[in-house]
Amino acid sequence: MKIGDANFRQIHRNFVVIKGDKIKNQFNDIETPIESDSVLTWCYCDTQCGITFEFICHFDSKEKKLFEIANKDFSAKWRRNAVNDCEMEVILQNEIKISDETLKYIIFILANYESDDELNNTRKVICIDHLREKDYPDDITVLLYKKDLKPEVIWVHLEKLKDGILLGRMLNEPNNDFGIHYGDIIEIDFYKDDNDILRAVCICK
């Protein structure tokens, strides 16, 4: 499967093997083992930069063998749009032997990039996955509706789930005067369209 075809939930907070020379040959500062045909990464969602793959080590996907590097200060990462055309494989933690140091590094990543519990709660809402931007799954499309105005679709960055209601920050300035503006926090409701597909809406007064 190509990374561009993967669903957010297939890769998020998982070990992902990225295959091919496009990735393997990008390293000048560390040695690439001959047996390696890919790299092992940890996938997470950076609030500002979206889906991110953090380099863990070089990898032999056939033998599921890791080549952990000696230089622990080395780091590399790829945003999803840079590797969409690369082949990938999700590796379960029990399929490989990860060092304690690597596990601590993953905990460090989560603590620095995914420590917002309120935001993480919005990521648990599966029924809106089709509304999420592929590279930035915290952003969804929302229809603005106000009587006597033509409805308008904008992008909204999800912030929190409060009392069962999703709240998000507007990422666009609407073309029409809905009484709300870029940067405002809005409440998001839902309805089903004529094809019985769930859509997000903000009813403006």
N, C-alpha and C positions, 0 to 999 in steps of 0.2 A: 504494500500500500504506500502511496505517496503521502507525504506530510500534508499537502494541500487538500487531500481527500479525507483526512482524519477528523472525526468529531472532537470537539473540545474535551469531552469527558473521557475519550479514549486515551488521551495523552497527558492531561493535567495531573500533576503530582504523581507522575510515573517515570520510571527509567525508560528512556527511548533511545534505541540504537538508530543512528543516522548513517546510511550506507553510501558508498560511492567516493570517487576520487575528489569530487568537488569539495568535500569536507576534509577528507583524510590528508590531502596535500596542502592544507592551509597553514601548516605549522612550520615555523622557522626556528623557534626558540627551544623546541624539545624534539627528541628523536622519535621517529615513527617506526615502530617495530615492523619487520617484514611480514609477519603473520597477520598483522592487523588489516582488516578490510572495511573498518567502520570506526565510529566513535560512540561511546556510551555517554548519554547526557541525562540530566534531570530536568524535567519539564515543569515549569510553574508559570503563573500569570503575574507579570509585573504590572502594577496599577497604571503606571505611566506609559510603558512600552509594549504592553500586551504579552501574548504567549512568547515565552523565552525558553531556549534550550541551553542549559549550562553544561559546559564540558566537564566530564568526570575523568575519563581516560580513553586511551585507544582500546579497541575491542576486536576480537575474532568472533564473528557472528556464527560461524559454523560450529566451533567448539565451545562457544559462550565463555571465552577466556578474556580476562581483564589484563591490561598492561598499565598498572598504576604508575604514575610518574614520580620521580624523586624530587623534582622541584615543586614543593607544595605551595609556592607563591604564584605559580603560573595559573592564569585563568583565561577562559575564552567563553563566549556566548554568542548565540545566533537568535535573532528574532524570526518569528515564523515565516514572514514574507520573503526572507532571504533563502529559505531552504524548502519552500513549498514543493519544488519539483524533485526533491530527494526521496529515495525509498527509505522506509522506516519500519521498525519493529518494536513493539512494547515488550519489555522484559520485566517479569515479576521478580520481586526482591528475593524470593526463595529459589530462583533459578540461577543466581549468581552469588558469589561470596564477596561481600562489600566490607572493607576495613572499617574499624571504629572511627578512624579519622575522616573517612568519606561520609559516614553517617552524621558525624558532628557538623560537617560542612553543609549537608542538606538541611539540618536543623537550623543552621545559621542563615541559610537562604530563606527558609520559611519565616524565621523571626524578623528578617529585614524587609521582605517583600510581600508576605502574606499574613501579617500579624493583626490585620484589621478584622475583628470578629464580625462586625456589622456588615462589612462588604462580603466576607466569606459566606454569611447567611444568604445573601442574594444569589450566590453561585449555586446554592442547593436547590433553587427553583428550576426544576427540569422542564416544566411545561412551556417555558418561554425560550428554550434553546434555539428554536428556529428564528427568533427575533434578534439573536445576539450577532454582533459583528464577528466574523470568523477569527480575525487576528486579535481582536480586543473584546473578549466575551463579556466584559462588564458593561459594554455599550449596547443598547437596544434601540430599535426604531419605535417611536411613539407617535400616534396620530393626535394632533391638537384639534379639538372641536369646540366651536362657539356658535351660538345661534346667529344667523344672518351672515356668517363668514364661511368661505370655502375651506374645508378641512385641509390640514397641512401636516406632512410627516417630518419629524425632526429626529435627531439622535440625542439620546439621554444616557448619561453615565450613572449606573446604579450606585446608590450610596448605602442604603440600609433597608431592612425589612422590619417594620414596626407595627405591632398589633395586626399582623397579617396583611399589611399594606406596603407595597414597594414604593420607596422614595428614590428619586434620582435628580441629578443636576443637568440642566439643559446645556447641550453642546452647540446648539445653533441659535441664532437670532431669527425668530420667525419673520416671514415676509409681511404678514398681516398683523394687525393689532389685536392679539389675543389677551393682552393685559399681563403677560408674563414675558420674561426676557432671558437672553443668554446668561448662564450662571445661576439662575433661580432653581431652587429645589421644588419639585412638583410631586404630587401624588399620582400614581399610575393605576388606572382601572383597566378592566379587560372586557372584551366582547368577542363574539364569533361572527366572522364575515359570511357572505353568501355561500362560500365553499366550506363552511363549518370549521374554518381555521382560526385559532385564537390570535387576537390582535391586541396590542396595548394602546390605551387612549387616555388622554388627559382632558377632562371636561372643564372648560374655562367659563367663568361667569362674567 
